[in-house]
Amino acid sequence: MSAAKLLLVEDDPALSELLEFRFRKEGYEVRATPDGDEALILAEEDTPDLVILDWMIEGTSGIEVCRRLRRNQDTAHVPIIMLTAREDEDDRIRGLETGADDYLTKPFSPRELLARVAAVMRRIRPVLAGQSIEVGDIKLNPVAHRVERAGSEVKLGPTEFRLLRFFMESPGRVFSRGQLLDGVWDNGSDIELRTVDVHIRRLRKAIEIDGAHDPIRTVRSAGYAIEAV
């Protein structure tokens, strides 16, 4: 299996050099930049498997880089771990709401960051390799475009398939309608937020089983998530 590709966006030269060395030693392919604008260009040129993103960087801020990566269909699924010296709870919440998957406050142990990245990579590696993804009794094969629930094949339209795959790549995570719109639909499409609800209903109907719980959870005023049942 090819090395995982990390994009490291950190403007502290000493910390960047240390992290780049540690990750390369662990077998990762690393590209590093201190600049938010260059980070967006690098991500567009070659989509990374994971982004380690400092909040306070040169050029475009880390929070804005995170927002733009989530709005780009090519990078909407890429996990983002934010690094920051900001300790306020509101700042952490803002980072997570913008689309970060994890949040590490400086100073931190490089070993802890390595462990968090490794945990994320264990989850997403089946997706990168084109292998089947499983959440509870639902199994999705991204190559064959085949979905099964409890061993029975499920017929899905292309949008419902992309929507289910998006959910299954981050089980348990709650996505707002806006995040689903950015991640599943072309970010240039003129789609209204209520369209997401329509496709959620179609997906629920397609995967429902008599007597079984609905794996798609609605979180009031927040969005939707998929959970193992």
TORPA-4810 file (N, C-alpha, C, O; in nm, 3 decimals):
<nodes>
NODE_1_0.085_-0.119_0.000_0.000_0.000_0.000_0.089_0.125_0.000_0.188_0.129_0.072_M
NODE_2_0.054_0.223_-0.079_0.135_0.344_-0.090_0.130_0.423_0.039_0.037_0.409_0.119_S
NODE_3_0.233_0.508_0.059_0.240_0.588_0.181_0.127_0.690_0.184_0.089_0.745_0.081_A
NODE_4_0.076_0.714_0.303_-0.027_0.815_0.319_0.033_0.953_0.298_0.146_0.980_0.340_A
NODE_5_-0.042_1.041_0.234_0.006_1.175_0.201_-0.048_1.276_0.302_-0.169_1.295_0.315_K
NODE_6_0.044_1.341_0.373_0.007_1.443_0.471_0.044_1.581_0.420_0.150_1.600_0.361_L
NODE_7_-0.045_1.676_0.442_-0.015_1.817_0.415_-0.002_1.885_0.550_-0.099_1.895_0.625_L
NODE_8_0.118_1.933_0.581_0.147_1.998_0.709_0.153_2.149_0.686_0.237_2.197_0.610_L
NODE_9_0.066_2.222_0.753_0.060_2.369_0.738_0.092_2.429_0.874_0.006_2.438_0.961_V
NODE_10_0.217_2.470_0.890_0.267_2.519_1.019_0.376_2.623_0.994_0.470_2.597_0.919_E
NODE_11_0.363_2.742_1.056_0.459_2.849_1.028_0.569_2.861_1.133_0.652_2.952_1.124_D
NODE_12_0.573_2.772_1.232_0.684_2.767_1.326_0.789_2.675_1.265_0.769_2.553_1.261_D
NODE_13_0.902_2.730_1.216_1.001_2.647_1.144_1.051_2.529_1.224_1.065_2.419_1.171_P
NODE_14_1.078_2.551_1.352_1.132_2.441_1.434_1.030_2.330_1.451_1.063_2.212_1.440_A
NODE_15_0.905_2.368_1.479_0.800_2.268_1.499_0.770_2.196_1.367_0.751_2.074_1.365_L
NODE_16_0.765_2.272_1.258_0.738_2.212_1.128_0.846_2.109_1.092_0.815_1.999_1.046_S
NODE_17_0.972_2.146_1.115_1.083_2.056_1.083_1.075_1.929_1.169_1.098_1.818_1.120_E
NODE_18_1.043_1.947_1.297_1.033_1.832_1.387_0.921_1.738_1.344_0.941_1.617_1.335_L
NODE_19_0.803_1.795_1.316_0.689_1.711_1.278_0.713_1.642_1.144_0.679_1.525_1.127_L
NODE_20_0.772_1.716_1.049_0.800_1.656_0.919_0.895_1.537_0.935_0.876_1.433_0.873_E
NODE_21_0.998_1.554_1.019_1.093_1.446_1.044_1.024_1.325_1.107_1.047_1.211_1.065_F
NODE_22_0.940_1.350_1.208_0.875_1.240_1.278_0.779_1.164_1.187_0.773_1.041_1.191_R
NODE_23_0.704_1.237_1.107_0.608_1.170_1.020_0.676_1.094_0.906_0.634_0.984_0.869_F
NODE_24_0.781_1.151_0.850_0.856_1.079_0.746_0.916_0.951_0.804_0.919_0.848_0.737_R
NODE_25_0.964_0.958_0.927_1.021_0.841_0.993_0.917_0.732_1.009_0.950_0.613_1.007_K
NODE_26_0.790_0.772_1.026_0.681_0.675_1.041_0.628_0.625_0.906_0.534_0.545_0.901_E
NODE_27_0.689_0.674_0.797_0.650_0.624_0.666_0.550_0.708_0.589_0.500_0.666_0.485_G
NODE_28_0.520_0.827_0.640_0.426_0.916_0.571_0.499_0.997_0.464_0.617_1.028_0.476_Y
NODE_29_0.426_1.032_0.359_0.475_1.126_0.259_0.428_1.265_0.300_0.307_1.288_0.310_E
NODE_30_0.520_1.357_0.324_0.484_1.486_0.383_0.519_1.601_0.289_0.630_1.608_0.234_V
NODE_31_0.424_1.692_0.272_0.451_1.821_0.210_0.419_1.927_0.315_0.316_1.921_0.381_R
NODE_32_0.509_2.024_0.329_0.493_2.124_0.435_0.497_2.264_0.378_0.570_2.291_0.282_A
NODE_33_0.420_2.353_0.437_0.420_2.493_0.399_0.378_2.576_0.520_0.298_2.530_0.601_T
NODE_34_0.432_2.698_0.533_0.389_2.787_0.642_0.275_2.879_0.600_0.226_2.959_0.680_P
NODE_35_0.233_2.868_0.476_0.144_2.968_0.415_0.008_2.908_0.379_0.001_2.804_0.312_D
NODE_36_-0.099_2.973_0.422_-0.233_2.924_0.395_-0.268_2.923_0.247_-0.333_2.831_0.199_G
NODE_37_-0.225_3.026_0.175_-0.255_3.033_0.032_-0.185_2.920_-0.044_-0.244_2.858_-0.133_D
NODE_38_-0.060_2.895_-0.008_0.012_2.786_-0.074_-0.048_2.651_-0.036_-0.049_2.559_-0.118_E
NODE_39_-0.098_2.639_0.086_-0.160_2.514_0.130_-0.279_2.480_0.041_-0.297_2.364_0.003_A
NODE_40_-0.359_2.579_0.008_-0.476_2.556_-0.079_-0.432_2.512_-0.218_-0.495_2.426_-0.279_L
NODE_41_-0.323_2.571_-0.267_-0.271_2.533_-0.398_-0.218_2.390_-0.395_-0.246_2.312_-0.486_I
NODE_42_-0.143_2.355_-0.292_-0.088_2.220_-0.280_-0.199_2.116_-0.270_-0.189_2.009_-0.329_L
NODE_43_-0.304_2.148_-0.195_-0.416_2.055_-0.180_-0.490_2.036_-0.312_-0.540_1.927_-0.341_A
NODE_44_-0.496_2.142_-0.393_-0.562_2.132_-0.523_-0.477_2.053_-0.622_-0.530_1.977_-0.703_E
NODE_45_-0.345_2.071_-0.615_-0.255_2.001_-0.708_-0.251_1.850_-0.682_-0.249_1.771_-0.776_E
NODE_46_-0.251_1.812_-0.556_-0.242_1.671_-0.519_-0.316_1.652_-0.388_-0.265_1.684_-0.281_D
NODE_47_-0.439_1.598_-0.396_-0.523_1.586_-0.277_-0.456_1.504_-0.169_-0.421_1.388_-0.193_T
NODE_48_-0.437_1.560_-0.050_-0.373_1.485_0.059_-0.471_1.386_0.121_-0.592_1.396_0.101_P
NODE_49_-0.417_1.291_0.196_-0.501_1.198_0.271_-0.541_1.257_0.405_-0.643_1.218_0.463_D
NODE_50_-0.461_1.353_0.454_-0.491_1.417_0.581_-0.418_1.550_0.588_-0.307_1.563_0.535_L
NODE_51_-0.480_1.649_0.652_-0.420_1.782_0.667_-0.398_1.813_0.815_-0.490_1.801_0.896_V
NODE_52_-0.277_1.853_0.848_-0.244_1.903_0.982_-0.231_2.054_0.966_-0.141_2.102_0.896_I
NODE_53_-0.318_2.128_1.029_-0.335_2.269_0.997_-0.327_2.358_1.120_-0.410_2.347_1.211_L
NODE_54_-0.228_2.446_1.123_-0.218_2.544_1.231_-0.318_2.656_1.208_-0.345_2.694_1.094_D
NODE_55_-0.374_2.708_1.316_-0.473_2.815_1.305_-0.407_2.946_1.262_-0.454_3.013_1.171_W
NODE_56_-0.296_2.982_1.329_-0.230_3.110_1.304_-0.113_3.087_1.209_-0.004_3.047_1.252_M
NODE_57_-0.134_3.113_1.080_-0.031_3.092_0.979_-0.021_3.215_0.890_-0.102_3.307_0.900_I
NODE_58_0.077_3.215_0.803_0.095_3.325_0.708_-0.015_3.319_0.602_-0.072_3.213_0.575_E
NODE_59_-0.044_3.434_0.543_-0.144_3.439_0.437_-0.283_3.410_0.490_-0.320_3.457_0.597_G
NODE_60_-0.360_3.333_0.415_-0.495_3.296_0.455_-0.490_3.218_0.587_-0.410_3.127_0.603_T
NODE_61_-0.577_3.255_0.681_-0.575_3.193_0.814_-0.611_3.045_0.807_-0.674_2.999_0.712_S
NODE_62_-0.569_2.972_0.911_-0.598_2.829_0.915_-0.747_2.800_0.915_-0.791_2.705_0.850_G
NODE_63_-0.825_2.880_0.986_-0.969_2.857_0.992_-1.033_2.877_0.855_-1.127_2.807_0.820_I
NODE_64_-0.981_2.973_0.777_-1.034_2.996_0.643_-0.988_2.886_0.547_-1.063_2.845_0.460_E
NODE_65_-0.864_2.839_0.564_-0.817_2.726_0.483_-0.906_2.605_0.508_-0.944_2.536_0.413_V
NODE_66_-0.938_2.579_0.633_-1.025_2.468_0.669_-1.161_2.483_0.601_-1.214_2.387_0.545_C
NODE_67_-1.216_2.603_0.606_-1.347_2.628_0.546_-1.343_2.603_0.395_-1.435_2.542_0.340_R
NODE_68_-1.239_2.649_0.329_-1.230_2.634_0.183_-1.207_2.488_0.143_-1.259_2.443_0.042_R
NODE_69_-1.129_2.416_0.222_-1.109_2.273_0.194_-1.240_2.198_0.204_-1.265_2.106_0.125_L
NODE_70_-1.323_2.235_0.300_-1.451_2.167_0.316_-1.549_2.204_0.204_-1.638_2.125_0.172_R
NODE_71_-1.534_2.321_0.146_-1.624_2.363_0.039_-1.585_2.304_-0.096_-1.667_2.300_-0.188_R
NODE_72_-1.461_2.258_-0.108_-1.412_2.200_-0.233_-1.448_2.052_-0.237_-1.411_1.977_-0.147_N
NODE_73_-1.519_2.011_-0.341_-1.565_1.872_-0.348_-1.448_1.774_-0.344_-1.463_1.663_-0.291_Q
NODE_74_-1.333_1.811_-0.399_-1.219_1.720_-0.403_-1.155_1.700_-0.265_-1.091_1.597_-0.242_D
NODE_75_-1.171_1.795_-0.176_-1.108_1.785_-0.044_-1.208_1.782_0.071_-1.169_1.783_0.188_T
NODE_76_-1.337_1.778_0.039_-1.439_1.783_0.144_-1.430_1.666_0.240_-1.466_1.679_0.357_A
NODE_77_-1.381_1.551_0.192_-1.374_1.432_0.277_-1.242_1.421_0.353_-1.228_1.335_0.441_H
NODE_78_-1.144_1.506_0.320_-1.010_1.491_0.379_-1.011_1.528_0.527_-1.053_1.639_0.562_V
NODE_79_-0.967_1.439_0.615_-0.962_1.472_0.759_-0.867_1.588_0.786_-0.761_1.599_0.724_P
NODE_80_-0.905_1.674_0.879_-0.825_1.791_0.916_-0.805_1.792_1.067_-0.902_1.789_1.143_I
NODE_81_-0.679_1.796_1.109_-0.646_1.811_1.250_-0.588_1.951_1.269_-0.485_1.983_1.209_I
NODE_82_-0.652_2.033_1.351_-0.607_2.171_1.369_-0.514_2.181_1.489_-0.536_2.118_1.593_M
NODE_83_-0.410_2.261_1.473_-0.315_2.291_1.580_-0.331_2.439_1.615_-0.340_2.524_1.526_L
NODE_84_-0.333_2.470_1.743_-0.349_2.610_1.779_-0.305_2.637_1.922_-0.307_2.549_2.008_T
NODE_85_-0.265_2.761_1.945_-0.232_2.805_2.080_-0.357_2.858_2.151_-0.352_2.891_2.269_A
NODE_86_-0.468_2.866_2.078_-0.592_2.917_2.136_-0.653_2.810_2.229_-0.673_2.696_2.187_R
NODE_87_-0.680_2.848_2.353_-0.731_2.752_2.450_-0.878_2.772_2.483_-0.939_2.687_2.547_E
NODE_88_-0.935_2.883_2.439_-1.074_2.912_2.472_-1.166_2.807_2.411_-1.145_2.762_2.298_D
NODE_89_-1.268_2.768_2.487_-1.365_2.668_2.439_-1.434_2.717_2.311_-1.459_2.638_2.220_E
NODE_90_-1.466_2.847_2.305_-1.533_2.901_2.187_-1.448_2.883_2.062_-1.501_2.855_1.954_D
NODE_91_-1.315_2.898_2.076_-1.227_2.881_1.962_-1.224_2.735_1.917_-1.225_2.706_1.797_D
NODE_92_-1.221_2.644_2.013_-1.222_2.501_1.978_-1.352_2.465_1.905_-1.351_2.394_1.805_R
NODE_93_-1.462_2.515_1.958_-1.591_2.487_1.895_-1.596_2.546_1.755_-1.647_2.483_1.663_I
NODE_94_-1.544_2.668_1.740_-1.543_2.732_1.607_-1.464_2.648_1.508_-1.506_2.630_1.393_R
NODE_95_-1.348_2.597_1.551_-1.268_2.514_1.463_-1.340_2.388_1.421_-1.338_2.351_1.304_G
NODE_96_-1.405_2.322_1.516_-1.477_2.199_1.485_-1.599_2.227_1.397_-1.628_2.150_1.306_L
NODE_97_-1.669_2.337_1.425_-1.785_2.370_1.343_-1.746_2.406_1.200_-1.824_2.386_1.107_E
NODE_98_-1.627_2.460_1.183_-1.580_2.495_1.049_-1.547_2.371_0.967_-1.544_2.377_0.844_T
NODE_99_-1.523_2.259_1.034_-1.499_2.135_0.962_-1.380_2.055_1.008_-1.353_1.948_0.952_G
NODE_100_-1.307_2.102_1.110_-1.194_2.025_1.161_-1.244_1.896_1.226_-1.349_1.895_1.291_A
NODE_101_-1.169_1.788_1.208_-1.207_1.660_1.267_-1.150_1.643_1.407_-1.205_1.569_1.489_D
NODE_102_-1.042_1.712_1.434_-0.979_1.702_1.566_-0.908_1.833_1.593_-0.887_1.914_1.502_D
NODE_103_-0.869_1.854_1.719_-0.817_1.984_1.763_-0.712_1.959_1.869_-0.740_1.895_1.970_Y
NODE_104_-0.592_2.009_1.848_-0.483_1.988_1.944_-0.427_2.124_1.983_-0.388_2.203_1.898_L
NODE_105_-0.423_2.150_2.114_-0.378_2.280_2.165_-0.230_2.276_2.196_-0.181_2.183_2.259_T
NODE_106_-0.157_2.378_2.152_-0.014_2.391_2.181_0.006_2.437_2.325_-0.077_2.512_2.378_K
NODE_107_0.113_2.394_2.391_0.211_2.295_2.342_0.155_2.154_2.351_0.074_2.125_2.440_P
NODE_108_0.195_2.066_2.261_0.146_1.929_2.261_0.263_1.834_2.239_0.371_1.875_2.195_F
NODE_109_0.240_1.709_2.268_0.342_1.608_2.247_0.334_1.557_2.103_0.227_1.518_2.058_S
NODE_110_0.446_1.557_2.029_0.445_1.500_1.893_0.393_1.357_1.892_0.332_1.314_1.794_P
NODE_111_0.418_1.283_2.001_0.369_1.146_2.008_0.217_1.142_2.008_0.156_1.054_1.948_R
NODE_112_0.155_1.239_2.075_0.009_1.244_2.077_-0.046_1.275_1.938_-0.144_1.214_1.896_E
NODE_113_0.018_1.368_1.867_-0.027_1.400_1.732_-0.009_1.279_1.641_-0.098_1.248_1.561_L
NODE_114_0.104_1.210_1.652_0.126_1.088_1.573_0.017_0.985_1.601_-0.033_0.921_1.508_L
NODE_115_-0.019_0.970_1.726_-0.122_0.873_1.763_-0.258_0.912_1.706_-0.333_0.826_1.659_A
NODE_116_-0.289_1.041_1.710_-0.419_1.085_1.656_-0.424_1.068_1.504_-0.526_1.025_1.450_R
NODE_117_-0.315_1.100_1.438_-0.311_1.082_1.293_-0.323_0.933_1.258_-0.395_0.897_1.165_V
NODE_118_-0.253_0.849_1.332_-0.259_0.704_1.306_-0.401_0.652_1.325_-0.445_0.566_1.249_A
NODE_119_-0.472_0.703_1.425_-0.609_0.659_1.450_-0.700_0.697_1.333_-0.785_0.619_1.291_A
NODE_120_-0.681_0.819_1.282_-0.761_0.863_1.167_-0.729_0.778_1.044_-0.819_0.738_0.970_V
NODE_121_-0.601_0.752_1.021_-0.561_0.676_0.904_-0.613_0.533_0.908_-0.645_0.476_0.804_M
NODE_122_-0.621_0.472_1.026_-0.677_0.337_1.036_-0.822_0.336_0.992_-0.871_0.238_0.935_R
NODE_123_-0.891_0.447_1.019_-1.031_0.454_0.979_-1.049_0.476_0.830_-1.135_0.414_0.768_R
NODE_124_-0.967_0.565_0.771_-0.991_0.601_0.632_-0.917_0.514_0.533_-0.948_0.517_0.414_I
NODE_125_-0.818_0.435_0.578_-0.740_0.355_0.484_-0.824_0.262_0.397_-0.795_0.251_0.278_R
NODE_126_-0.928_0.194_0.450_-1.010_0.111_0.362_-1.071_0.190_0.247_-1.086_0.138_0.136_P
NODE_127_-1.107_0.316_0.274_-1.165_0.401_0.169_-1.061_0.432_0.062_-1.089_0.427_-0.057_V
NODE_128_-0.938_0.466_0.107_-0.832_0.501_0.013_-0.796_0.383_-0.075_-0.761_0.400_-0.192_L
NODE_129_-0.803_0.262_-0.020_-0.765_0.143_-0.094_-0.879_0.088_-0.179_-0.862_-0.011_-0.249_A
NODE_130_-0.994_0.152_-0.172_-1.108_0.104_-0.250_-1.174_-0.017_-0.186_-1.254_-0.084_-0.251_G
NODE_131_-1.142_-0.044_-0.061_-1.201_-0.158_0.008_-1.338_-0.121_0.062_-1.374_-0.003_0.070_Q
NODE_132_-1.413_-0.223_0.100_-1.547_-0.201_0.152_-1.541_-0.129_0.286_-1.449_-0.148_0.365_S
NODE_133_-1.642_-0.047_0.311_-1.658_0.023_0.437_-1.777_-0.039_0.508_-1.879_-0.068_0.444_I
NODE_134_-1.767_-0.061_0.638_-1.876_-0.120_0.713_-1.908_-0.036_0.835_-1.820_0.003_0.911_E
NODE_135_-2.036_-0.008_0.852_-2.086_0.059_0.972_-2.208_-0.020_1.017_-2.311_-0.021_0.950_V
NODE_136_-2.195_-0.087_1.131_-2.304_-0.172_1.176_-2.330_-0.283_1.076_-2.237_-0.354_1.037_G
NODE_137_-2.455_-0.298_1.034_-2.490_-0.404_0.937_-2.493_-0.354_0.793_-2.543_-0.423_0.704_D
NODE_138_-2.439_-0.233_0.771_-2.434_-0.177_0.635_-2.293_-0.191_0.580_-2.196_-0.156_0.647_I
NODE_139_-2.282_-0.242_0.459_-2.153_-0.260_0.393_-2.158_-0.191_0.257_-2.249_-0.215_0.178_K
NODE_140_-2.059_-0.106_0.231_-2.054_-0.029_0.106_-1.922_-0.058_0.035_-1.815_-0.044_0.093_L
NODE_141_-1.931_-0.098_-0.092_-1.813_-0.120_-0.175_-1.801_-0.001_-0.270_-1.881_0.010_-0.363_N
NODE_142_-1.701_0.088_-0.249_-1.692_0.209_-0.331_-1.650_0.184_-0.475_-1.676_0.267_-0.562_P
NODE_143_-1.586_0.070_-0.502_-1.542_0.040_-0.638_-1.657_-0.021_-0.719_-1.684_0.021_-0.832_V
NODE_144_-1.723_-0.120_-0.660_-1.834_-0.186_-0.730_-1.964_-0.106_-0.722_-2.062_-0.141_-0.787_A
NODE_145_-1.964_-0.001_-0.643_-2.086_0.079_-0.619_-2.200_-0.011_-0.574_-2.311_-0.007_-0.628_H
NODE_146_-2.169_-0.094_-0.475_-2.265_-0.191_-0.423_-2.283_-0.168_-0.274_-2.186_-0.147_-0.200_R
NODE_147_-2.408_-0.174_-0.230_-2.441_-0.155_-0.089_-2.524_-0.273_-0.042_-2.616_-0.318_-0.111_V
NODE_148_-2.492_-0.324_0.076_-2.570_-0.431_0.138_-2.606_-0.390_0.279_-2.530_-0.323_0.348_E
NODE_149_-2.725_-0.432_0.321_-2.760_-0.418_0.462_-2.810_-0.552_0.513_-2.903_-0.610_0.457_R
NODE_150_-2.748_-0.600_0.617_-2.780_-0.731_0.675_-2.773_-0.840_0.568_-2.853_-0.934_0.569_A
NODE_151_-2.678_-0.827_0.475_-2.656_-0.929_0.373_-2.741_-0.915_0.249_-2.720_-0.989_0.153_G
NODE_152_-2.836_-0.823_0.248_-2.923_-0.804_0.132_-2.881_-0.679_0.055_-2.848_-0.577_0.115_S
NODE_153_-2.883_-0.689_-0.077_-2.840_-0.576_-0.159_-2.940_-0.462_-0.150_-3.061_-0.483_-0.147_E
NODE_154_-2.887_-0.340_-0.147_-2.968_-0.218_-0.142_-2.946_-0.141_-0.271_-2.833_-0.116_-0.312_V
NODE_155_-3.054_-0.103_-0.334_-3.047_-0.026_-0.458_-3.053_0.123_-0.425_-3.150_0.170_-0.365_K
NODE_156_-2.948_0.196_-0.467_-2.942_0.340_-0.441_-2.916_0.415_-0.569_-2.846_0.367_-0.659_L
NODE_157_-2.972_0.536_-0.577_-2.937_0.626_-0.685_-2.799_0.682_-0.661_-2.746_0.668_-0.550_G
NODE_158_-2.738_0.747_-0.761_-2.601_0.797_-0.745_-2.585_0.899_-0.633_-2.484_0.898_-0.563_P
NODE_159_-2.684_0.987_-0.614_-2.672_1.087_-0.507_-2.684_1.022_-0.371_-2.610_1.056_-0.279_T
NODE_160_-2.778_0.928_-0.355_-2.793_0.859_-0.228_-2.668_0.776_-0.197_-2.629_0.764_-0.081_E
NODE_161_-2.606_0.718_-0.301_-2.483_0.641_-0.279_-2.372_0.732_-0.227_-2.304_0.697_-0.130_F
NODE_162_-2.354_0.849_-0.290_-2.250_0.942_-0.244_-2.280_0.990_-0.103_-2.189_1.006_-0.022_R
NODE_163_-2.407_1.014_-0.074_-2.447_1.060_0.058_-2.417_0.954_0.163_-2.364_0.986_0.270_L
NODE_164_-2.450_0.828_0.135_-2.423_0.720_0.230_-2.274_0.702_0.249_-2.227_0.684_0.362_L
NODE_165_-2.198_0.707_0.141_-2.053_0.692_0.153_-1.994_0.805_0.238_-1.908_0.780_0.322_R
NODE_166_-2.041_0.926_0.216_-1.992_1.041_0.294_-2.016_1.019_0.443_-1.927_1.043_0.525_F
NODE_167_-2.136_0.972_0.478_-2.168_0.942_0.617_-2.077_0.832_0.672_-2.023_0.843_0.782_F
NODE_168_-2.062_0.724_0.594_-1.992_0.606_0.643_-1.842_0.629_0.658_-1.775_0.556_0.732_M
NODE_169_-1.788_0.729_0.590_-1.646_0.761_0.606_-1.618_0.830_0.740_-1.504_0.836_0.785_E
NODE_170_-1.724_0.881_0.803_-1.709_0.947_0.935_-1.825_0.906_1.025_-1.907_0.989_1.061_S
NODE_171_-1.832_0.778_1.062_-1.945_0.732_1.144_-1.951_0.804_1.278_-1.850_0.824_1.345_P
NODE_172_-2.072_0.842_1.315_-2.093_0.911_1.442_-2.080_1.061_1.435_-2.127_1.132_1.524_G
NODE_173_-2.017_1.111_1.330_-1.999_1.256_1.320_-2.125_1.322_1.266_-2.185_1.274_1.169_R
NODE_174_-2.166_1.431_1.329_-2.285_1.503_1.286_-2.247_1.606_1.181_-2.159_1.689_1.202_V
NODE_175_-2.315_1.599_1.067_-2.292_1.693_0.958_-2.413_1.784_0.942_-2.527_1.737_0.941_F
NODE_176_-2.388_1.913_0.929_-2.497_2.006_0.901_-2.540_1.990_0.756_-2.469_1.927_0.677_S
NODE_177_-2.654_2.046_0.721_-2.700_2.039_0.583_-2.600_2.107_0.490_-2.576_2.060_0.378_R
NODE_178_-2.543_2.217_0.536_-2.444_2.287_0.454_-2.321_2.203_0.428_-2.269_2.203_0.317_G
NODE_179_-2.274_2.132_0.531_-2.157_2.046_0.514_-2.187_1.930_0.419_-2.102_1.892_0.339_Q
NODE_180_-2.307_1.874_0.429_-2.346_1.766_0.338_-2.356_1.819_0.195_-2.316_1.752_0.099_L
NODE_181_-2.409_1.939_0.182_-2.421_1.999_0.050_-2.284_2.021_-0.013_-2.265_1.994_-0.132_L
NODE_182_-2.190_2.069_0.067_-2.054_2.093_0.017_-1.982_1.963_-0.015_-1.906_1.955_-0.111_D
NODE_183_-2.006_1.860_0.067_-1.931_1.736_0.053_-1.985_1.638_-0.049_-1.909_1.559_-0.105_G
NODE_184_-2.114_1.642_-0.073_-2.178_1.542_-0.159_-2.213_1.596_-0.297_-2.202_1.526_-0.397_V
NODE_185_-2.255_1.721_-0.300_-2.292_1.783_-0.426_-2.176_1.867_-0.481_-2.088_1.907_-0.405_W
NODE_186_-2.176_1.894_-0.608_-2.079_1.983_-0.668_-2.095_2.120_-0.605_-2.205_2.175_-0.602_D
NODE_187_-1.983_2.177_-0.553_-1.993_2.304_-0.483_-2.037_2.417_-0.574_-2.066_2.527_-0.526_N
NODE_188_-2.041_2.393_-0.704_-2.089_2.495_-0.796_-2.236_2.480_-0.829_-2.292_2.563_-0.901_G
NODE_189_-2.298_2.374_-0.776_-2.438_2.348_-0.808_-2.529_2.444_-0.732_-2.500_2.485_-0.620_S
NODE_190_-2.639_2.479_-0.797_-2.738_2.567_-0.735_-2.841_2.479_-0.664_-2.952_2.459_-0.715_D
NODE_191_-2.804_2.427_-0.548_-2.888_2.334_-0.474_-2.930_2.400_-0.343_-2.849_2.462_-0.275_I
NODE_192_-3.058_2.386_-0.308_-3.108_2.443_-0.184_-3.089_2.344_-0.069_-3.082_2.223_-0.091_E
NODE_193_-3.081_2.398_0.053_-3.056_2.314_0.170_-3.165_2.208_0.188_-3.136_2.097_0.232_L
NODE_194_-3.288_2.241_0.154_-3.395_2.143_0.175_-3.382_2.023_0.083_-3.442_1.918_0.108_R
NODE_195_-3.302_2.037_-0.025_-3.276_1.923_-0.112_-3.205_1.812_-0.035_-3.227_1.694_-0.061_T
NODE_196_-3.121_1.850_0.060_-3.052_1.751_0.142_-3.153_1.666_0.217_-3.139_1.544_0.223_V
NODE_197_-3.255_1.728_0.273_-3.358_1.654_0.348_-3.430_1.554_0.258_-3.462_1.444_0.301_D
NODE_198_-3.456_1.594_0.134_-3.524_1.504_0.040_-3.440_1.378_0.017_-3.493_1.266_0.019_V
NODE_199_-3.310_1.396_-0.005_-3.224_1.280_-0.032_-3.200_1.198_0.095_-3.179_1.076_0.086_H
NODE_200_-3.201_1.261_0.211_-3.193_1.186_0.336_-3.313_1.094_0.348_-3.299_0.978_0.386_I
NODE_201_-3.432_1.145_0.317_-3.553_1.062_0.324_-3.545_0.946_0.226_-3.583_0.833_0.260_R
NODE_202_-3.496_0.971_0.105_-3.482_0.864_0.007_-3.383_0.759_0.054_-3.406_0.639_0.038_R
NODE_203_-3.272_0.805_0.112_-3.172_0.711_0.161_-3.228_0.627_0.274_-3.207_0.506_0.278_L
NODE_204_-3.298_0.691_0.366_-3.358_0.617_0.478_-3.455_0.510_0.428_-3.455_0.397_0.476_R
NODE_205_-3.536_0.547_0.332_-3.634_0.453_0.279_-3.566_0.335_0.211_-3.612_0.221_0.221_K
NODE_206_-3.455_0.361_0.142_-3.385_0.256_0.069_-3.318_0.156_0.161_-3.312_0.037_0.130_A
NODE_207_-3.267_0.202_0.275_-3.191_0.112_0.362_-3.271_0.061_0.481_-3.219_-0.014_0.563_I
NODE_208_-3.399_0.101_0.491_-3.477_0.059_0.607_-3.506_-0.091_0.602_-3.523_-0.150_0.495_E
NODE_209_-3.512_-0.150_0.719_-3.546_-0.291_0.736_-3.655_-0.298_0.842_-3.646_-0.233_0.946_I
NODE_210_-3.758_-0.376_0.815_-3.868_-0.390_0.911_-3.815_-0.437_1.046_-3.744_-0.537_1.055_D
NODE_211_-3.850_-0.365_1.150_-3.812_-0.403_1.285_-3.673_-0.359_1.326_-3.634_-0.376_1.442_G
NODE_212_-3.596_-0.301_1.232_-3.460_-0.258_1.264_-3.457_-0.107_1.288_-3.541_-0.033_1.236_A
NODE_213_-3.360_-0.063_1.367_-3.347_0.080_1.395_-3.295_0.154_1.273_-3.224_0.097_1.190_H
NODE_214_-3.332_0.280_1.262_-3.282_0.367_1.156_-3.139_0.407_1.189_-3.116_0.470_1.293_D
NODE_215_-3.039_0.373_1.103_-2.901_0.407_1.134_-2.869_0.555_1.116_-2.767_0.603_1.165_P
NODE_216_-2.956_0.628_1.048_-2.932_0.771_1.027_-3.001_0.850_1.137_-3.124_0.846_1.151_I
NODE_217_-2.922_0.920_1.214_-2.974_0.993_1.330_-2.991_1.140_1.295_-2.900_1.203_1.240_R
NODE_218_-3.107_1.194_1.327_-3.132_1.337_1.311_-3.101_1.409_1.442_-3.154_1.373_1.547_T
NODE_219_-3.015_1.509_1.434_-2.979_1.587_1.553_-3.043_1.725_1.538_-3.005_1.803_1.451_V
NODE_220_-3.139_1.752_1.622_-3.216_1.876_1.610_-3.125_1.999_1.607_-3.036_2.014_1.691_R
NODE_221_-3.149_2.085_1.510_-3.075_2.211_1.492_-2.927_2.192_1.459_-2.850_2.288_1.461_S
NODE_222_-2.887_2.068_1.430_-2.746_2.043_1.399_-2.727_1.973_1.265_-2.646_2.016_1.184_A
NODE_223_-2.802_1.865_1.241_-2.785_1.794_1.114_-2.811_1.646_1.127_-2.903_1.603_1.196_G
NODE_224_-2.728_1.567_1.061_-2.748_1.422_1.054_-2.616_1.348_1.078_-2.508_1.402_1.057_Y
NODE_225_-2.630_1.223_1.122_-2.513_1.136_1.141_-2.556_0.993_1.116_-2.675_0.960_1.125_A
NODE_226_-2.459_0.906_1.084_-2.489_0.764_1.072_-2.419_0.692_1.187_-2.305_0.722_1.221_I
NODE_227_-2.490_0.595_1.245_-2.436_0.522_1.358_-2.461_0.373_1.342_-2.559_0.332_1.280_E
NODE_228_-2.373_0.293_1.397_-2.391_0.148_1.393_-2.511_0.109_1.477_-2.527_0.158_1.589_A
NODE_229_-2.595_0.022_1.424_-2.715_-0.024_1.499_-2.716_-0.175_1.503_-2.807_-0.235_1.560_V
</nodes>
